[in-house]
Amino acid sequence: MNLLDLDSRWKRFNDPDRVCPCCGETFSGIFDLGYPHPDAWTHAVDDSGDTEIAGDRLNADLCRVGEACFLRCVLMIPVQGTDEMFGFGAWAQVSRDVFDGYLATYDEPPRDFAGGNALLANLLPGFTEDDMIPVILSPVARDAGTRPMMMAEAGDLATAQTDGISFDRLLDIYAEAGRDIRPHLMQD
């Protein structure tokens, strides 16, 4: 048993059968936050999944803005007191070599992605670093069908990835992202 098991908010948050008395909303535990594009993308997004405007290109996994190249990745943060992880589906700005290495995973036969150095390309709620945070992208076996994982190299985000975040901080992140669920967890 962990301390979160004693937190009635945690119990309500993880009970898919519980209906919030004020609004009828239900929750079934930790949910991830994703970004449809890197912050550098300033164009509208086409609902078809592939957008090309003035030479800039965006799809679900790849983006190019001018000469800058981006990959969609996953950044995981453990939640203290649980075995669960919270994730950001965020973008990383990469060198042309790293970008081309990732593109090669789509070749026939597919190649594994070797990973590489990058910069986090989205401002994440709950993390106040002003500059693009250096991250390391994990290698990916292409047949696994997964996106590269990001690990921050320094700062508050790196500490959060190593030490985890509290349930209260997770709720603060949701609130800062525009999804404040704290009031919905306060009463039965």
HUBEL-V605355 format. One record per residue. RES is the residue in one small letter. SS is DSSP state (A for helix, B for strand, O for the rest). PHI is phi in whole degrees, 0 to 359 (* if undefined). PSI is psi in whole degrees, 0 to 359 (NA if undefined). Layout:
res ss phi psi
RES SS PHI PSI
RES SS PHI PSI
This chain:
res ss phi psi
m O * 141
n O 242 169
l A 297 330
l A 296 333
d A 297 340
l A 269 351
d O 274 114
s A 297 330
r A 296 318
w A 298 317
k A 298 315
r A 296 321
f A 297 328
n O 258 7
d O 259 101
p O 292 345
d O 271 347
r O 282 134
v O 249 127
c O 299 129
p O 292 339
c O 270 336
c O 219 350
g O 83 5
e O 286 150
t O 240 156
f O 226 149
s O 226 32
g O 108 194
i O 299 133
f O 234 149
d O 273 161
l B 245 135
g B 233 159
y O 239 127
p O 287 345
h O 198 162
p O 291 158
d O 300 334
a O 290 342
w O 284 117
t O 250 1
h O 270 165
a O 294 159
v O 252 130
d O 281 132
d O 293 347
s O 289 344
g O 104 338
d O 237 123
t B 234 133
e B 227 121
i B 222 123
a O 50 39
g O 87 346
d B 276 143
r B 228 146
l B 213 132
n O 224 191
a O 296 336
d O 239 341
l B 227 149
c B 210 144
r B 224 126
v B 237 109
g O 61 235
e O 266 354
a B 280 136
c B 244 142
f B 223 147
l B 236 142
r B 279 131
c B 225 181
v B 235 133
l B 239 113
m B 258 143
i B 227 124
p B 291 149
v B 257 121
q O 300 140
g O 85 4
t O 221 173
d O 263 10
e O 266 159
m B 236 147
f B 252 141
g B 232 148
f B 253 129
g B 270 92
a B 240 172
w B 252 148
a B 238 134
q B 275 128
v B 234 163
s O 291 164
r A 298 324
d A 296 316
v A 294 319
f A 300 312
d A 297 324
g A 297 322
y A 289 320
l A 302 325
a A 296 342
t A 291 345
y A 269 353
d O 292 165
e O 248 122
p O 288 152
p O 294 146
r O 251 154
d O 288 153
f B 268 127
a O 280 351
g O 82 190
g B 159 183
n B 272 150
a B 202 180
l B 234 134
l B 300 130
a O 249 16
n O 227 142
l O 281 125
l O 260 133
p O 299 139
g O 90 355
f O 230 122
t O 260 8
e O 303 132
d O 280 322
d O 269 168
m O 294 126
i O 278 129
p B 295 134
v B 227 160
i B 247 131
l B 266 132
s O 284 151
p O 296 150
v B 225 130
a O 283 121
r A 299 327
d A 290 350
a A 283 340
g O 66 30
t O 247 160
r O 275 157
p O 297 146
m B 269 143
m B 253 137
m B 236 120
a B 293 143
e O 272 336
a O 201 171
g A 86 188
d A 300 323
l A 294 318
a A 297 319
t A 297 317
a A 297 321
q A 292 330
t A 276 312
d A 264 342
g O 88 172
i B 236 155
s O 284 164
f A 299 321
d A 298 319
r A 293 323
l A 301 315
l A 297 323
d A 297 320
i A 297 314
y A 302 316
a A 297 316
e A 295 334
a O 276 2
g O 93 14
r O 232 64
d O 283 104
i O 259 0
r A 305 314
p A 298 333
h A 280 352
l A 254 3
m O 273 338
q O 223 155
d O 278 NA
